[in-house]
Amino acid sequence: MKTLPSPSLPTSSLNSSYVSYFLKSLDEVLEALIAEENLTVESICKKLGISRMQLHRKLKKKASCCITTYTRNYRLKKARHLLLTTVLGITQIAFEVGFQDANYFTRSFKNNYGMTPREFRKDQER
């Protein structure tokens, strides 16, 4: 009796699905923990159920950055969303997304988006 090969997804499709699943899981954890002032890599790892080294390797491979950069970028994206959808003040948004220092938040936002949060909000209102 001749056996047919079992149908399977291409490897790239499987890898893509896993990357999406991993990053989605990480984003969900960050969303749940984002307002915590003392968000730590350990708390992220505990929620994901993986070790610090596993997190570092997976994130480096799948997002080409470290957890600190990924977390900061996630916070900045969340802040950008809040700037567009709320009337909260800049300082309040900074604290809402987990930045402890509004000046550092403004510098990080400007480095990422090329303008301060205030300039961004004014530009979007036009």
KANORGI-V584400 format. One record per helix or strand of 3 or more residues. SS is the DSSP state (2 for helix, 1 for strand). FROM is the first residue (numbers start at 1). TO is the last residue. If there is no record, write none. Layout:
ss = {SS,SS}
from = {FROM,FROM}
to = {TO,TO}
//
This chain:
ss = {2,2,2,2,2,2,2}
from = {11,41,52,67,90,102,117}
to = {33,48,63,85,96,113,125}
//
